[in-house]
Amino acid sequence: MMIREAAEADFGAIWNIFHPIVKAGTTYAFNPDTTKDEAFNLWMNQPRRTFVAEENGEILGTYYIKANQAGPGSHIANCGYMVGKNAQGKGIATKMCEHSQEVALLLGFKGMQFNSVVSTNTRAVALWKSLGFETIGTLPKAFEHPQDGYVDAHVMFKWLAA
């Protein structure tokens, strides 16, 4: 598997990953009815860079990296990761997160923050912890889960700079 910067031509494959995840409404605070054009803007235009994880010409996952805040907070990166349903459980999110930390340092970021890790997304919470992220805060009932109702969202952080 290789991770490379996404090209505009990759967005069809990215959309095929993005759409079912966002439509389910269980892990991302994007509107479940996000259109393809809106998704392109969110995933390809707004971030500083977007990447894909690819194997044998097939895009299996994607992530973006951007500044978490503007101005004095711009030294902290924020990322979003998505793995296609058929590729989950193969370590792709781990590899993308490790890659994103390297990219963050190359881009001059000093730390990385995830603003809303849904507490019911236990695989993600465990993965981020295994990669050195700490839960630095929990927002009670900050996410409206379609099956579980209002659930907590964690803010997770890792300092990257030496």
C-alpha positions in Angstrom: 0.0 0.0 0.0 1.2 3.5 -0.8 0.0 6.9 0.4 0.1 9.7 -2.1 -1.3 13.2 -2.5 -4.8 13.1 -3.9 -5.5 14.6 -7.4 -8.8 16.0 -8.4 -9.3 12.9 -10.6 -9.3 10.8 -7.4 -12.4 12.5 -6.0 -14.8 9.9 -7.5 -13.1 7.2 -5.5 -12.9 9.5 -2.4 -16.7 10.2 -2.8 -17.4 6.5 -2.8 -15.7 6.3 0.6 -16.9 9.6 2.0 -20.6 9.4 1.1 -21.6 6.2 2.9 -19.6 7.2 6.0 -21.2 10.6 6.2 -24.6 9.4 5.3 -24.5 6.9 8.2 -24.1 9.9 10.6 -22.3 7.9 13.2 -18.7 9.3 13.2 -18.5 12.7 11.4 -20.3 15.9 12.2 -20.9 16.6 8.5 -24.5 16.9 7.4 -25.6 13.3 6.3 -27.1 14.9 3.2 -23.8 16.5 2.1 -23.8 16.8 -1.7 -20.9 15.6 -3.8 -19.9 19.3 -4.6 -20.0 20.2 -0.9 -17.9 17.1 -0.1 -15.4 18.1 -2.7 -15.1 21.5 -1.1 -14.8 20.0 2.5 -12.3 17.3 1.6 -10.3 18.7 -1.3 -10.5 22.5 -1.3 -10.6 23.5 2.4 -7.7 21.4 3.7 -4.1 22.3 3.1 -3.4 18.8 1.6 -5.4 15.7 0.9 -4.0 12.2 0.6 -5.2 8.7 -0.5 -4.1 5.3 0.5 -3.9 3.1 -2.6 -3.2 -0.5 -3.4 -3.0 -2.0 -6.9 -4.6 1.2 -8.3 -7.5 1.1 -5.9 -8.1 3.9 -3.4 -8.8 2.3 0.0 -8.7 5.3 2.3 -8.2 9.0 2.4 -7.2 11.8 4.8 -6.9 15.5 4.9 -4.6 17.8 6.9 -5.2 21.5 7.7 -4.5 24.0 10.4 -6.8 23.4 13.4 -7.1 27.2 14.0 -6.0 30.4 12.3 -3.3 32.8 13.5 -1.7 31.9 16.8 -3.3 28.4 16.7 -2.1 27.6 13.2 0.8 25.5 14.4 -1.6 22.7 15.4 -2.8 20.4 12.6 -6.2 18.8 12.3 -6.9 15.7 10.2 -9.8 13.6 9.1 -9.5 10.0 8.0 -11.8 7.7 6.2 -11.3 4.1 5.1 -13.6 2.3 2.6 -15.9 -0.3 4.1 -14.2 -3.2 2.3 -10.8 -2.1 3.5 -11.5 -1.6 7.2 -9.5 -3.6 9.7 -6.4 -3.8 7.5 -4.3 -1.2 9.3 -4.9 1.5 6.7 -6.1 4.2 9.2 -3.0 3.4 11.3 -0.7 3.9 8.3 -2.5 7.1 7.3 -2.3 8.6 10.8 1.4 7.8 11.0 1.9 9.3 7.5 -0.1 12.4 8.5 2.1 13.0 11.6 5.2 13.0 9.3 3.5 15.3 6.8 2.4 17.6 9.7 6.0 18.0 10.8 7.2 18.7 7.2 4.5 21.3 6.9 5.7 23.0 10.1 2.9 21.9 12.5 4.0 21.2 16.1 1.0 19.2 17.3 -2.2 17.5 16.1 -5.7 17.8 17.5 -8.8 15.9 16.7 -11.8 18.1 17.7 -14.6 15.6 17.8 -13.9 11.9 18.2 -17.3 10.4 18.8 -17.2 8.3 22.0 -19.1 5.4 20.4 -16.5 5.1 17.7 -14.4 2.9 20.0 -12.1 1.6 17.3 -11.0 5.2 16.5 -10.6 6.2 20.1 -8.5 3.1 20.8 -6.4 3.6 17.6 -5.6 7.2 18.3 -4.6 6.3 21.9 -2.4 3.5 20.6 -0.7 6.1 18.4 0.1 8.4 21.3 -3.0 10.8 21.3 -4.4 11.7 24.7 -8.0 12.6 25.4 -7.6 16.1 26.7 -11.3 16.8 27.1 -14.8 15.3 26.6 -17.7 17.3 25.4 -20.8 15.8 27.1 -23.6 14.8 24.6 -21.9 16.9 21.8 -22.8 14.5 19.0 -26.3 13.3 18.0 -25.8 9.7 17.0 -28.7 8.3 14.9 -29.1 5.1 17.0 -27.6 6.0 20.4 -28.9 9.6 20.8 -26.7 12.2 22.3 -23.2 10.8 23.0 -20.0 12.4 24.1 -17.2 13.6 21.8 -13.6 13.6 22.8 -10.9 16.2 22.0 -7.7 14.3 21.4 -4.2 15.7 21.1 -0.6 14.8 20.4 2.4 17.1 20.6 4.6 16.2 17.6 7.6 18.5 17.8 10.7 17.5 19.7 
